[in-house]
Amino acid sequence: MKTYLITGCAGFIGSNFVYYMLNRYQDILLVNLDSLTYAGNLENLKGVKNDPRHVFIQGDICDKELVLSLFKQHDLDYVIPISRAFLAST
């Protein structure tokens, strides 16, 4: 199983990417991180709320300790940086 960290998953682009990945791949775990600011909305993810392949964490990509703990806890294979905070800082 491949495990992905997706930042900005509750926004328009991120949530559509989550639905795409869950529809396309069965053997996957999506760890979704979003701070739920102006662009993020959990309503965008209500269709995957009970999917065991989807884990939502409310938090900030700039929180180093949180991000490191996600890498340790979920043994992440990939990071998909969709969050605006990440894109604005690069």
Contacts in CASP RR format, 6 or more apart in sequence:
PFRMAT RR
TARGET T0000
AUTHOR 0000-0000-0000
METHOD contacts of the structure
MODEL  1
MKTYLITGCAGFIGSNFVYYMLNRYQDILLVNLDSLTYAGNLENLKGVKN
DPRHVFIQGDICDKELVLSLFKQHDLDYVIPISRAFLAST
1 27 0 8 1.000
1 28 0 8 1.000
1 29 0 8 1.000
2 25 0 8 1.000
2 27 0 8 1.000
2 28 0 8 1.000
2 29 0 8 1.000
2 77 0 8 1.000
2 78 0 8 1.000
3 28 0 8 1.000
3 29 0 8 1.000
3 30 0 8 1.000
3 31 0 8 1.000
3 74 0 8 1.000
3 75 0 8 1.000
3 76 0 8 1.000
3 77 0 8 1.000
3 78 0 8 1.000
4 21 0 8 1.000
4 28 0 8 1.000
4 29 0 8 1.000
4 30 0 8 1.000
4 31 0 8 1.000
4 76 0 8 1.000
4 77 0 8 1.000
4 78 0 8 1.000
4 79 0 8 1.000
4 80 0 8 1.000
5 31 0 8 1.000
5 32 0 8 1.000
5 33 0 8 1.000
5 67 0 8 1.000
5 70 0 8 1.000
5 71 0 8 1.000
5 74 0 8 1.000
5 76 0 8 1.000
5 78 0 8 1.000
5 79 0 8 1.000
5 80 0 8 1.000
6 14 0 8 1.000
6 17 0 8 1.000
6 18 0 8 1.000
6 30 0 8 1.000
6 31 0 8 1.000
6 32 0 8 1.000
6 33 0 8 1.000
6 79 0 8 1.000
6 80 0 8 1.000
6 82 0 8 1.000
7 33 0 8 1.000
7 34 0 8 1.000
7 61 0 8 1.000
7 79 0 8 1.000
7 80 0 8 1.000
7 81 0 8 1.000
7 82 0 8 1.000
7 83 0 8 1.000
7 85 0 8 1.000
7 86 0 8 1.000
8 14 0 8 1.000
8 32 0 8 1.000
8 33 0 8 1.000
8 34 0 8 1.000
8 35 0 8 1.000
8 39 0 8 1.000
8 40 0 8 1.000
8 61 0 8 1.000
8 82 0 8 1.000
8 83 0 8 1.000
8 84 0 8 1.000
9 15 0 8 1.000
9 17 0 8 1.000
9 18 0 8 1.000
9 30 0 8 1.000
9 32 0 8 1.000
9 33 0 8 1.000
9 34 0 8 1.000
9 45 0 8 1.000
9 56 0 8 1.000
9 82 0 8 1.000
10 32 0 8 1.000
10 34 0 8 1.000
10 36 0 8 1.000
10 39 0 8 1.000
10 40 0 8 1.000
10 41 0 8 1.000
10 42 0 8 1.000
10 44 0 8 1.000
10 45 0 8 1.000
10 56 0 8 1.000
11 34 0 8 1.000
11 39 0 8 1.000
11 40 0 8 1.000
11 41 0 8 1.000
11 44 0 8 1.000
11 82 0 8 1.000
12 39 0 8 1.000
12 44 0 8 1.000
13 82 0 8 1.000
14 44 0 8 1.000
14 82 0 8 1.000
15 44 0 8 1.000
15 45 0 8 1.000
17 80 0 8 1.000
17 82 0 8 1.000
18 30 0 8 1.000
18 32 0 8 1.000
18 45 0 8 1.000
18 48 0 8 1.000
18 54 0 8 1.000
19 47 0 8 1.000
19 48 0 8 1.000
21 28 0 8 1.000
21 30 0 8 1.000
22 28 0 8 1.000
22 30 0 8 1.000
22 48 0 8 1.000
22 51 0 8 1.000
22 53 0 8 1.000
22 54 0 8 1.000
26 53 0 8 1.000
28 53 0 8 1.000
29 53 0 8 1.000
29 55 0 8 1.000
29 74 0 8 1.000
30 53 0 8 1.000
30 54 0 8 1.000
30 55 0 8 1.000
31 55 0 8 1.000
31 57 0 8 1.000
31 70 0 8 1.000
31 74 0 8 1.000
31 76 0 8 1.000
32 45 0 8 1.000
32 54 0 8 1.000
32 55 0 8 1.000
32 56 0 8 1.000
32 57 0 8 1.000
33 57 0 8 1.000
33 59 0 8 1.000
33 61 0 8 1.000
33 66 0 8 1.000
33 67 0 8 1.000
33 70 0 8 1.000
33 83 0 8 1.000
34 40 0 8 1.000
34 56 0 8 1.000
34 57 0 8 1.000
34 58 0 8 1.000
34 59 0 8 1.000
34 83 0 8 1.000
35 58 0 8 1.000
35 59 0 8 1.000
35 60 0 8 1.000
35 61 0 8 1.000
35 83 0 8 1.000
35 85 0 8 1.000
36 42 0 8 1.000
36 58 0 8 1.000
36 59 0 8 1.000
39 84 0 8 1.000
42 56 0 8 1.000
45 54 0 8 1.000
45 56 0 8 1.000
48 54 0 8 1.000
55 74 0 8 1.000
57 66 0 8 1.000
57 70 0 8 1.000
59 66 0 8 1.000
60 66 0 8 1.000
60 85 0 8 1.000
61 67 0 8 1.000
61 81 0 8 1.000
61 83 0 8 1.000
61 85 0 8 1.000
61 86 0 8 1.000
62 85 0 8 1.000
62 89 0 8 1.000
70 76 0 8 1.000
81 87 0 8 1.000
81 90 0 8 1.000
END
